[in-house]
């Protein structure tokens, strides 16, 4: 998970993912988006969830498929359903 100026707000979301049985990590070192994406690629993380102010307001979070580069917006519950497939 990449929090964008929303670290405190992202913690309950990563906990919800973990409670659903999804392996989830969160950047706590406040790196930029590109460094986080590089890190995810290095570890071959298949999906990255972005959590920023806009996502928190709309309750729709951008999920990026790291292999194809495509992104789609999901609610947290829908993201969990998708990731559990």
Secondary structure by P-SEA (a helix, b strand, c coil): cccccccccaaaaaaaaaaaccccccccccccaaaaaaaaaaacccbbbbbcaaaaaacbbbbbcccccbbbbbcaaaaaaaaac
